[in-house]
């Protein structure tokens, strides 16, 4: 796979770390709608305009879920059917559907979710998970990219977009939801914190370090998030009812 040109559309916190990871093996091109200066990117990374970013062998979209459809609608006229297209969104059903709708009909599309951020990638001693959903690529292409991700100390899980969203609604989605709920209580460390309370504060800090836009996107674009939130509400009501029944 060496010698190929890889593009990254979007250069936020994740787009930057993903560019750095891929630049170890490929010639990299990047584009950001906000504009980029030479000082912001690595020495061997080329800054492109929106049309030029599509001139590549593979393209990774590293944009917010809420803006992804608009990005595709506006810019996919530059897409080439020979390119392998990836998204990196934290939900999969809608992004997969949008890529099929807006990209050329014969495109090789692989929906992905690298389930880590810039901090965890550099600090984790364990292999971090990455989900691959093959939408319209041949098996050889999927295996090549899966092997590359494994070489980057990632643990690749293959599944459908629907399986992914159902799982993450009750894992990633619930973590971010509970973290934001607890953040609203304005919790602080005390001099007598238990280990459990310290872990709660860690969850609040970790989830609230991500943008509110990511939180909104996880809740609004995962078709199973409403079910998750309803389950939480029902569980709280059951616990409160149990307390009422067992009052002194």
N, C-alpha and C positions, 0 to 999 in steps of 0.2 A: 504493500500500500504506500510505500515511500515514494516521494516525487509528486504526489498528488497535491492539488491546491484545495484547501479547505477554507470555507468562509464561515464567519460568525456574525449573524445579524443581531445587533444589540450588544451594548458594552456596559451593562450595569455591573453590580458586584459579582453576580454569577457569570455573566458573559466574559468578564475579565479573567476569572480563574479558569474557565473552560478554554479560553483562548490560550492561556499559558500551558495548560495540560496538552492540548493538541499541537502546540508549536514545538513540542519536543520531537515530533515525528513528521510534521508536514509543513509546507509553506502556507502561512496563514494570511487571510484577508479579513478585515473587520469593517463594520459600518454601524454608526449610531445616529439616530434621528436628531439627537441634540448636537451633533458635531463632535469631532475629536481633534486634539492637538497631538503633534508628534511625540510630546513628552509623556502622554498618557499610555502609550502602547510600547511593546517590546521592540528592540532594534530590528528584528527580522519580520515584523508584522506590517503588512501593507494596509493603509487606510483607503477605503473605497467609497464611492457614492452608491446610492441605492441601486442603480442599474448594474454597476460594476461588481457588486457583491454577489450577483447571481452567476457570474462567469467563473465557474469552479466545478470541481468534481463532486464535492459534497457540501451541503450548507446546513448549519445548525441555527435555528431560530431561538434566540435567548431573550425573549420579550415577555412582558406581563401577559397573563392569560386574557385579561380584559381588553388588551389592544391587539391581540394576535389576529383575530379575524379581519380587522381593519388593515393591518399590515399586509396580509395576504391579498385582500381585495384590491389594495392600491398598487402593490408592487409585483404581484405574481405574473404580470404580463412579460416580465423580463426572464422568467424561469425557463430553463431548458430541460427537456425530458430525460437527457442523459445524466443529470445531476441526481445524487441521492439526497433526499430531504429528511431532516430530523427536526422535531420540536423538542423542547426541554421543559415543558410546562408541568406543573404539579398536579394537574388533572389530565385525563386522557381522552375521554369520550368526545368532548367538543373539539379539541384541537385536531384529533384524527379526522373527524368529520369535515372540518374546515379545510384541511390540507387536501383531502380527496375532492372537495368541491372547487377549490381555486387553483390548484397546481395542474400542470398538463396531465392529460388522462393516462399516459403511459409512464408516469413518474414512479421511481422507487421511493416509497415513503416508509419511514420507520419512526413511530412515536416513542419517545423516551421520557423517562423521569429519573434524572440523577438525584437520588434522595439524600443529598448532602449540600452544605453550603461552603463558602470559602473557609470558614473557621474550622469546621469539622474535617474537611479534606486534609488539611495540613496537620491537624492535631490528633487524629484518630490512629490508634495502633492496630485496629482491626480493618478488614475489608469492608468498604461501605457499599450499600446496595444501590443498584441501578436497574430500573425496569425497562425492558424492551418490548414493544408491541409491533409486530410486523404487520403493516397495513397493506403494502403492495410491492414489496421487494422480493427478489428471488432468494432462495435459501442460502446460496453461496455468499451473497452480499451480506446478509444478516450474520452469518457465521464469522465473516472477516471482521466486521465491526465489533461483534461480541468478543472475539479474541483480543482485539485491541483494547477494549474497555477492561477486560480481565487483566491485561498486562499493566494497566494503570492502578492495580490493587483494588479493583472494584469487583463486587459480587453481582453477577448479572442474573436477573430473574426475567423469564419470558412469560408473558400472559396477554390476555386481551385487554383493550381499553376499559371495557365494562368491569372485568375482574379487578383491574387496578383501582378504579374509582370506588368500588364497593369496599375494598380493603382499606384504602387510605382514608375514606370518610370516617372509619372507626379506629384509625391509628393517627395519622398525621392531622387530619381535620379535627378530631376530638381533642388532640393535644393543644392545637392552636386555640380552639374555642375555650377550653378550660383555662388555658393560660391567660387569655384576655379577660375572662370572667374574674379570675383571681386578681388580676392587675387592677381591676376596678375597686378592690377592697383596700388598695394602698398598703399592702403588707410590707413589713420591714423585719430585718434580723433583730433578734433579741439576745440577751446574755444567757438565756437558758434554752436555746433552740434544740429540739430533737432532730435526729437524722432525717426523719420523715418530713419535718417542716423545712429543713434545709433543701431537700429535694424539690419540695413545692416551689420554693423561691427560685431554684434553678430552672424549673419549667417556665415560670413567669419571665425570668430574665431571657431565656433562650427564645421563647416565642415572641416576646415583645421587642426583641432586637431586630426581627424582620419587619418589613413595612406593613402598615395597615392595609395597603393595596393588596398585598399577598394574602392577608387574612380574609379580606372581602372576596377575593377571587376563589380561594379554597372553599368558602362557604357557598358562593353563588353559582359556581360553574361545575361543582360536583353534584351529579343528580341524586346522590345518596346522602348529602349533607343534611337536608331537612329531616330525613328519617333519623339520623344520628342525634340531632338537636332535640327531636321529639322524645327519643329514648332517654336522653339525659333528664328532660323535664319529668317524664313519668317516673324515673328512678328516684328523683328528688322528692316527688310527691309521696312515693311509697315509703321512703325513709322517714319523712315528716309524719306520715300517718302512723307508722310504727312507734315513733316517739310519743305521739299523742296517746296512743293506746297503753303505753307503759309508763305514764307519768306517775310520780310518787303521790 
